[in-house]
């Protein structure tokens, strides 16, 4: 790690240390947000809401492989930042190489799975006869980019572990800009529609992945992706998976829950599915910014934990929670009062718009607590608290959301109440996250901190 990066982690005033880390992370999340909205927006300009529904239905498969990238990214970041705080640089390089080559192998396997199982995947995600061909076309092309998607998602996190938050940000920006620029060209200019959205996404992921690869090839990093540095033993694979699997489980369960809610919503028609997908995009505006706060502070908290500096750890955490609460309030207001114009940008059919507007305002009800939730999640991960991280990861979109979803469907059987399951689960998750943080802090840190 460069001296300047160490100095920021170790010595910079708390507000500066926090903002130096979270601003690039938030900017990266904004670009991810724009990138996610772009496909749906330009598909919406075709005036075919069945294509909009198809993009929404294909998203869970995409999220699944983003979750795998998160496994290596969050798990690797947690282990690497702690090892750097402990001055164990060789193990940090071993961990980085392990994340690169293992994620590449998993990505190639994932690409083959989508190609072989395209038909049944389309059925599982909730396709109807009107959307199935669009979904299959989208997934077939997206499969090509899966290895690059996993690498870019992993290393947009890992590079931040050594203090290169700006480099991580630029890699994300590059990939997202490529996608955003190519979307209108390929969807509307070439008339490729859903296929155009998929091609633009693949080229964006390739651009991002190669940016990170070149970062290592230029020897500007303490970390490594060299095959000679690859090592799974001595607690490296276990240390990465112990935090990475719980972190990725949340995204895997998010993908699973999206599939479930799409299948339940399908009984209310394709326009309900389209409306739900757009409402999730609107809610993502708040979610992605607040995730940026949480992921931005994780390397800083991990370094403080590895160095045993309890006082600085708590100061960073207090400042981050206050900032997250303020940002949560602002984004809740923006998404609630701006729901109408945002939904209308994606949907043109009257019923789809009406449902999308309704769902968007239901989803953002969890906005006030999302900042606290994501800060707590990343704090627990930064401490390497495997069991609390696992419990929290399976709670939000699994233990809480899925039972509530089916209960609301059985009791109320209305589209609105299906959407209401998410805010309900988010409030339960926030309470759980706070309690798990108290447990993890007392067990993993407080007894040995300064």
Beta strands, then each sheet from edge to edge (+ up, - down):
end
